[in-house]
Amino acid sequence: MFNSYQYSNSYDDLLKLMIQNAQQAELDNQILQIVEQFFEKELSKESRPFSRPERTRLFQQVTKAIFADVLGKIDGAK
């Protein structure tokens, strides 16, 4: 018979393992690097110079918007 306790433990174990593997692979850094490359490419198309604080703030806002969209898609996934 199906034991929900055993299922829960194996689910939790799998979740921990997947998170550890993603952290060891530095997946977060890889994703951030992709966003940063996109940001720099798009920013280079602009003729207006930006100060370092402006660039930082713009990068933060763009990145947060992208991640908010991704999270929305994840939450809506079935």
C-alpha positions as CSV (number, residue, x, y, z in Angstrom):
1,M,0.0,0.0,0.0
2,F,1.1,3.6,-0.7
3,N,2.7,5.2,2.4
4,S,2.4,9.0,2.2
5,Y,5.1,9.4,4.9
6,Q,7.7,7.5,2.8
7,Y,6.7,9.5,-0.2
8,S,7.1,12.7,1.7
9,N,10.6,11.7,2.8
10,S,11.7,10.7,-0.7
11,Y,10.2,13.9,-2.1
12,D,12.0,16.0,0.6
13,D,15.3,14.1,0.0
14,L,15.0,14.6,-3.8
15,L,14.3,18.3,-3.3
16,K,17.3,18.7,-1.1
17,L,19.5,16.8,-3.5
18,M,18.3,18.8,-6.5
19,I,18.9,22.1,-4.6
20,Q,22.4,20.9,-3.6
21,N,23.3,19.9,-7.1
22,A,22.1,23.3,-8.5
23,Q,24.1,25.1,-5.9
24,Q,27.2,23.0,-6.6
25,A,26.8,23.7,-10.3
26,E,26.5,27.4,-9.4
27,L,23.4,27.5,-11.5
28,D,22.4,30.8,-10.0
29,N,25.6,32.4,-11.2
30,Q,25.2,31.0,-14.7
31,I,21.7,32.4,-14.9
32,L,22.8,35.8,-13.6
33,Q,25.7,35.8,-16.2
34,I,23.2,35.2,-19.0
35,V,21.0,38.1,-17.8
36,E,24.1,40.3,-17.4
37,Q,25.3,39.6,-20.9
38,F,21.9,40.4,-22.3
39,F,21.8,43.6,-20.2
40,E,25.3,44.8,-21.4
41,K,24.4,44.0,-25.0
42,E,21.2,46.0,-24.9
43,L,22.8,48.8,-23.0
44,S,25.5,49.1,-25.6
45,K,22.8,49.9,-28.1
46,E,22.0,53.1,-26.2
47,S,23.9,56.3,-27.0
48,R,23.3,57.8,-23.6
49,P,26.1,57.4,-21.1
50,F,25.1,56.1,-17.7
51,S,26.8,56.6,-14.4
52,R,27.9,53.6,-12.4
53,P,25.0,54.0,-9.9
54,E,22.5,54.4,-12.8
55,R,23.8,51.2,-14.5
56,T,23.7,49.3,-11.2
57,R,20.1,50.5,-10.4
58,L,19.0,49.8,-14.0
59,F,20.6,46.3,-13.9
60,Q,18.9,45.5,-10.6
61,Q,15.5,46.7,-11.9
62,V,15.7,44.8,-15.2
63,T,16.9,41.6,-13.4
64,K,14.1,41.8,-10.8
65,A,11.6,42.3,-13.6
66,I,12.9,39.3,-15.6
67,F,13.0,37.1,-12.4
68,A,9.4,38.2,-11.5
69,D,8.3,37.1,-15.0
70,V,10.1,33.8,-14.6
71,L,8.5,33.2,-11.1
72,G,5.1,34.1,-12.5
73,K,5.6,31.4,-15.2
74,I,6.7,28.9,-12.7
75,D,3.8,29.6,-10.4
76,G,1.4,29.3,-13.4
77,A,3.0,26.0,-14.6
78,K,1.0,22.9,-14.0
